[in-house]
Amino acid sequence: MPFIRPPAFRLPTFQRTFSSPFSNVTSTLTARSRTSRSASQPTRCISLLTQAACRQPRLVLAPTRASALLLNHSATRLWTQTNVRHFATATATIAVDTTERVQKLRELMKDPQYNVTAFVIPSEDAHQSEYVAECDERRAFISGFTGSAGLAVVSLDSAVLFTDGRYFLQASQQLDSNWTLMKSGLPDIPTWQDYLIKNLPAGSRIGIDPLVFTATDAVKLETELAKVGSSLVSVPNLVDMVWDQHQQHLHNNARPRRPARPLMMLTTATAGRTHLDKIQQLRKDLALKGVTGFVVSGLDEIAWLFNMRGSDVHCNPVFFAYATVTQDKVSLYLQKEAISEEVRVHLGPTVDIKDYETIFDDLKAKSGELKAKKEKWLLGSRTNLAMAVALGKGNTVEARSPVIDAKAIKNETELHGIRQCHLRDAAAIINYFAWLEDQLLNKKAVLDEADGAQRLQEFRAEQKGYVGLSFDTISSSGPSGAIIHYKPEKPTASQIHADQVYLCDSGGQYRDGTTDITRTLHFTQPTPHQKRCFTRVLQGHIAIDSIVFPEGTTGYLLDILSRQALWSDGLDFRHGTGHGVGAFLNVHEGPHGCGARPAYNEIPLKSGMTLTNEPGYYEDGKFGVRIENILLVRPVETRHRFGEKQYLGFEHVTFVPIQTRMMDRELLSKREVEWINRYHAECLEKVTPYLKEESLGLRWLQREAQPI
């Protein structure tokens, strides 16, 4: 896949005033207990500890026939039931009327106790997650745009939504007349930071919630705003207040709390290393950096570090937590509901389990000690501003989290699991494509895109070790395929037509790995133009798969290979070529990637990393093409070793045939034809044992893997 509430919890009130990293901002916050759910009016000031308001939960389907085949682990069952819910969500392509929501937000902005000219609403939660729990979907609530990437700015007289090329079409369909779409990356479109500086009056007060902004971004933005006399102001999350009022207006007070579902423990047979081993390595990294402690705030970092998985975020096997690590102490901050005897036994006596709500109190208490001892703690570059403030100015250094770097390089146990789960996943995909073709051509069935996604999930659920989806399936027919992160939903999902291009991007979470695969098919006869576009995409895919490169090479430098054939026809695509993938973790994983983002030029590809290979092409209103495999970065033996460097290449672990019907063979070179035939021979050899004899799937594989 391209890389792309209840009332506020109530406690006895206490006041906390802290000085922010901003030179002129002091925020007073009020913390209240989450144990009582008073029906009193919404709190006007909330603390860093107060949990975000949550909206009405989506409907959850009863477990399907296939999901009943899953393992009887309680957390696995919870995961599956949670992750089939997307089939019953509200339609993704109908604009929501946001008039009242935006109006209420502006009323709060003008309130004297906040007095802000504009309020910034990012997509991320307090952990800077790309995909967030429903209770943190503030940007989606206020704007109506449900894509995973975007940022909204609401001023007293305008409302704008910034998003990248993956979501231009979707955002244009979902935003109502209250909003202006800002297509990030296009000529003459400012960044959201430039918009605040150049489009708002000098002397503006820009409101942010310090829980959902990184300290790094906040300090940079404050510096730029100061040049025009504007300032950055920490305020409670005003969208939470609007959200809460909105739900009360609907007479619905049954919104869920922040999820705290049962946790899964991983053994070394799956993780390859104990959590104690990982912590010891982290301590060595901290010593080398000259810091005495580290705050771990990324949910996937915590899940990896402690060999635990959860299901608090849709399709992401993570759980809400924070952690702190010093040379002599480890604390894991969990929600009380998630703490069980199994968790205590797994973590052992060396890990101190604390309440998720107490992290900011502990950091504040640590602040004075750090200053007195002249010690510093490390904060990851994506740690929220509230944590930096709690630890105190001058007590921290910021850098990329060492856990992110360690997690990106898979050990041999993880690599083995990744290879194995991809074979089972390939069997599910092949069974699905064979079934879909039979339904459309032989049975003349009428199926829509959501029906297809549902059936594919059932095929996956039949596979050993299946836990759930790794993201919502992109099952798209014809024009829907041009929406890069399309999500089919009843009742607006389009019918799957045999005479249209069908793009299917999907993935699964297995106990031994995470998958992400895209195939583009045509069930009858594609047009010459469609075949040419498909072949240009395929040539870029082959170029990436085949490259050999020296150590130190970045994905930024390789990106051009995926586009060269498309460029020769004046075509291109508006997303990265590839992203890292977790090991039974998030489907999008950094810090590396392959694309035109300058950040990708800072991280060289290393042996053990995973990377998707997914060039594409999209024609709005017509069709889309994408071909995606997951690759492993591995050492390559070369005839020479110039500069005594190790050379690297890619091992593909995705084995589903690439449809030859869609290829324009006149465009393919001899080497490209040889690659296709070798790849299809691998698919046939590796996946056949996972398919039933005489099954539709096996016959489909045997036909599609024939050499050209």
FILUMFI-440948 format. One record per residue (C-alpha): residue in three letters; x, y, z. Coordinates in steps of 0.1 Angstrom, whole numbers, plus 5000, padded with zeros to 4 digits. Layout:
N
alaXYZ;...
***
This chain:
708
met500050005000;pro501550344991;phe502950535020;ile500750715021;arg483551045223;pro482451035257;pro482651345279;ala486151435291;phe487251205318;arg486551355352;leu488851355383;pro489351575413;thr490651895397;phe494252025402;gln496052295383;arg499352255366;thr501252545351;phe504352485330;ser506652685308;ser506652565272;pro509652565249;phe507952875233;ser509553185247;asn506153345253;val503653065260;thr502652935294;ser499852685295;thr497552615324;leu496052275322;thr493452095343;ala493551725349;arg490551515359;ser489851155367;arg488750915340;thr487050695367;ser483850915369;arg481751005339;ser479851315351;ala477251455328;ser478351815335;gln479352055308;pro482551985289;thr485752085306;arg487052425294;cys490652335300;ile492051985297;ser495451855309;leu498151665290;leu496851365309;thr493251385297;gln492351135271;ala491051255238;ala487251235234;cys486050945214;arg483250935189;gln480450685183;pro481950345174;arg481450195140;leu479349895137;val481149555141;leu480049265119;ala479548935135;pro482448705128;thr482348555093;arg482448185086;ala486148215078;ser486948415109;ala485648135130;leu488547925119;leu490948155138;leu492948045168;asn491148065201;his493348325216;ser491148595231;ala493248875218;thr493348725183;arg489548695183;leu489149055195;trp491549165167;thr489448995140;gln486149115152;thr487549475154;asn489049465120;val486049345100;arg484249665110;his485249865079;phe482649685059;ala479949865079;thr481450215081;ala479950525067;thr480450585030;ala483950715021;thr482950924991;ile479951135004;ala480851475018;val479751535054;asp478151865063;thr480652025085;thr479052365088;glu477952335124;arg481252175135;val483352445120;gln481152715134;lys481352575169;leu485152555166;arg485352915156;glu483153015186;leu485652845209;met488653005190;lys487053345198;asp486553265235;pro488753505255;gln490353225274;tyr491753085241;asn491653385217;val493353215187;thr493253335151;ala493652985138;phe493652625151;val495752355135;ile494451995134;pro496951725124;ser496151365117;glu498351215144;asp497651125180;ala499751175211;his502150905198;gln502451045163;ser500750745148;glu500050745111;tyr496850535117;val494950635148;ala492150495170;glu488650625164;cys488850845195;asp491851035179;glu490251095144;arg489951465150;arg490851585116;ala488351345100;phe485651465124;ile486151835117;ser486751815080;gly484951495068;phe488151375050;thr488951025062;gly492350965045;ser495250865067;ala497451175058;gly496451535060;leu496351845081;ala493552095086;val493852465095;val490752655106;ser490853025109;leu488153275117;asp487253315080;ser488653005062;ala489152635065;val491852445045;leu492852085042;phe496351985031;thr497051635018;asp499351454994;gly498851314960;arg497550974972;tyr494351154984;phe493651434960;leu490751264944;gln489251124977;ala489551464994;ser487951644966;gln484951414970;gln484751425008;leu485251795015;asp482152005016;ser481852375006;asn483352485040;trp486752365029;thr489452445004;leu491652154993;met495352234993;lys497151974970;ser500551954987;gly503451924964;leu501952094934;pro503352414921;asp502152734938;ile500652534968;pro502352645000;thr503152415028;trp500852445058;gln503552625077;asp503952885049;tyr500152915048;leu500053015084;ile502853265079;lys501853425046;asn498053385045;leu497153485080;pro497453845094;ala500653945111;gly500353915148;ser498153605146;arg497853365175;ile498053005162;gly496552745185;ile497852395188;asp497252095211;pro500752015225;leu499851645227;val499551605190;phe502451825178;thr506051725179;ala508451945199;thr510651965168;asp507852095146;ala506552335172;val509952505178;lys510652545141;leu507152685135;glu507352935164;thr510653065150;glu509153125116;leu505953275130;ala507953525151;lys509353675119;val505853815111;gly504953895147;ser502753585151;ser502953335179;leu502252965187;val499852905216;ser499252585234;val495652535242;pro493352235250;asn492152045220;leu489252255208;val488151995183;asp487651755213;met485252005228;val483252045196;trp483151675192;asp481851625227;gln479151895222;his478151745189;gln477551395204;gln475651545233;his473451735208;leu472751395192;his471751265227;asn474350995225;asn476650955255;ala477650595248;arg480950675229;pro483750445237;arg486750525259;arg490250495245;pro490550125237;ala492449895260;arg492149545246;pro493949225257;leu497549205248;met499548925230;met502948815241;leu505548705215;thr508148435223;thr511648435209;ala510448165185;thr508648455167;ala510548765178;gly514048615176;arg515248815207;thr513948865242;his512749195253;leu515549205279;asp518149165251;lys516549455232;ile516549675263;gln520149595270;gln521149695234;leu519050015238;arg521050105269;lys524250075250;asp522950305223;leu521950555250;ala525350545266;leu526950615232;lys524750915227;gly525751045262;val522251045276;thr520950885308;gly517350805298;phe514950775269;val511250825265;val509650575241;ser506450715228;gly505850545194;leu503250265198;asp505050035173;glu508350105190;ile506949995223;ala505349685209;trp508649575193;leu510849665223;phe508749455247;asn507749175224;met504049245228;arg501249315204;gly497749455207;ser494749565187;asp493949915200;val494350075165;his492549935135;cys494749705115;asn497849785135;pro498849535162;val499749805188;phe498449915221;phe498450245240;ala501450275261;tyr504550485269;ala507950365283;thr510950515299;val514350345299;thr517450435319;gln520650245327;asp519050095359;lys515250115354;val512550035328;ser509050155332;leu506150065309;tyr503050275312;leu499950075303;gln496250135306;lys494949965337;glu492449755317;ala495349605297;ile497349485326;ser496949115333;glu498948845351;glu500148715317;val501549065310;arg503349075344;val504848725339;his506048815304;leu507649135314;gly509248995346;pro510549185376;thr512949405357;val510049605341;asp508049835363;ile504449845352;lys502750185357;asp499450355349;tyr499350515314;glu497950825330;thr500950895352;ile503650935326;phe503551325326;asp503651345364;asp506751115364;leu508451325337;lys507651645355;ala509151495387;lys512251385368;ser512751735354;gly514251885386;glu516551585391;leu517951615356;lys518651985360;ala520351925393;lys522651645380;lys523151825346;glu521951505328;lys519951485297;trp517351235284;leu516851155247;leu513551235231;gly512751085197;ser512251345169;arg508551255168;thr507951285206;asn505051525214;leu505651875226;ala503851805259;met506551555269;ala509351785261;val507652055283;ala507151805311;leu510851715311;gly511852075311;lys513752295288;gly517452215286;asn517051865300;thr516551685267;val518251625233;glu516251525202;ala517251275176;arg515750985157;ser514650715181;pro517250435183;val514350185186;ile513150285151;asp516550205136;ala516849875155;lys513349765146;ala513949835109;ile516649565106;lys514949225109;asn516748935125;glu516948595109;thr513948465128;glu511848755117;leu512948715081;his512048345081;gly508548435094;ile508148705068;arg509048455040;gln506648195054;cys503648415059;his503948545024;leu503548205009;arg500348145028;asp499148495019;ala499948424983;ala497648124984;ala494848334998;ile495248604971;ile495448344943;asn492348164956;tyr490548504957;phe491548604921;ala490448264908;trp487148284927;leu486548634915;glu487248554879;asp484948244881;gln482148454896;leu482348724870;leu482948524838;asn481248184845;lys478548254871;lys477848614858;ala477548714895;val476949084904;leu479549174930;asp480649514943;glu484049614955;ala483149564991;asp481949214984;gly485349144969;ala487149284999;gln485049075022;arg485648755003;leu489448815002;gln489448855040;glu487648525043;phe490348355022;arg493048505043;ala491348395075;glu491648035064;gln495448065065;lys497547945095;gly498548225119;tyr496148485104;val495348755129;gly493649035108;leu494149285080;ser497249505078;phe495149785063;asp491649825048;thr491549635015;ile491749854984;ser489349664961;ser488749904932;ser487149864898;gly487650104869;pro487550464880;ser487950364917;gly491450244909;ala492550604903;ile491850684940;ile495250564954;his493950484989;tyr490450394980;lys488250215005;pro485050044992;glu482050065015;lys478449975013;pro476250114999;thr478350324975;ala480950064964;ser481050024927;gln480249704909;ile483249504898;his482949484860;ala484749214840;asp485549464813;gln487249714836;val490749724851;tyr490549584886;leu493249704912;cys493449514945;asp495949634972;ser495649435004;gly497549285033;gly497349065063;gln498749045098;tyr500048705107;arg501748595139;asp504948555119;gly504848865097;thr502949135078;thr502049135041;asp501249405016;ile500549324979;thr499049494949;arg497949334917;thr496149484887;leu494049254866;his491649264836;phe489148984832;thr488549024795;gln490549244771;pro492349554782;thr492849844757;pro496249904741;his496550224762;gln495850034795;lys498449764785;arg501050024777;cys500550194810;phe500649864828;thr503849764811;arg505650084819;val504750034855;leu505949674853;gln509249784838;gly509850014868;his508949734891;ile511449504875;ala514149774875;ile513849814913;asp513749434919;ser516849374898;ile519149644910;val522449574927;phe523949864947;pro526749944972;glu526249985009;gly525350345017;thr522850374989;thr519550524999;gly516050464986;tyr515950824975;leu518650744949;leu516850434937;asp513450594932;ile514250714897;leu514450354885;ser510750294891;arg509850604871;gln512250584841;ala509950384818;leu506950594828;trp508850914822;ser509650794786;asp505950814779;gly505451134799;leu503750954828;asp504350944865;phe502750874899;arg502251084930;his503450854958;gly506650694969;thr507950374953;gly508250184986;his508150185024;gly509349955051;val507049695065;gly506949565101;ala507349215113;phe503749155126;leu503649525131;asn502649835112;val502449795075;his504150135070;glu507450135089;gly510450375088;pro512850525089;his513850425054;gly511850425022;cys512150464985;gly510850794971;ala511551154963;arg511251274999;pro514551425010;ala514251235043;tyr514750915024;asn518251035014;glu519251035050;ile518750665057;pro520850415037;leu519350075029;lys520849795050;ser520749415050;gly517649295069;met515449585060;thr512149535042;leu510949755014;thr507849754992;asn508249784954;glu505049954942;pro505250194912;gly501850284897;tyr499950504873;tyr496550654877;glu494050824853;asp491351014872;gly487950884864;lys489250594843;phe491550334859;gly494650284881;val497650054878;arg499949944906;ile502149634910;glu503549574945;asn505849314961;ile507649314994;leu511449294991;leu514149205016;val517449385014;arg520149115013;pro523949095006;val524949014970;glu528148854958;thr529649054930;arg532648984908;his534449284923;arg534149494954;phe535149844944;gly536250044975;glu535949724996;lys532249784999;gln529649525004;tyr527049524976;leu523349474983;gly520249364963;phe516649254968;glu514948924976;his511248934967;val509048744991;thr505648804974;phe504748524950;val501548604931;pro501648604892;ile501648944874;gln498948914848;thr500448864814;arg497248964796;met497949324807;met501449334792;asp502449494760;arg505049244750;glu506449474722;leu507749704749;leu509549444770;ser513249374766;lys514749024766;arg515949074801;glu512549184813;val510848884797;glu513448654814;trp512648824847;ile508948764843;asn509348404834;arg511748334863;tyr509348514887;his506348314875;ala508347984878;glu509048074914;cys505448154921;leu504447814907;glu507047624926;lys506647794960;val502847844962;thr501647514947;pro502047324980;tyr499747564997;leu496847514972;lys494447224971;glu494646984942;glu492247054914;ser491147374930;leu490247694911;gly493247854927;leu495747594916;arg494347604880;trp494547984880;leu498147974892;gln499147714866;arg497647924838;glu498848264850;ala502448134856;gln502948014820;pro506048154804;ile505748424778;
***
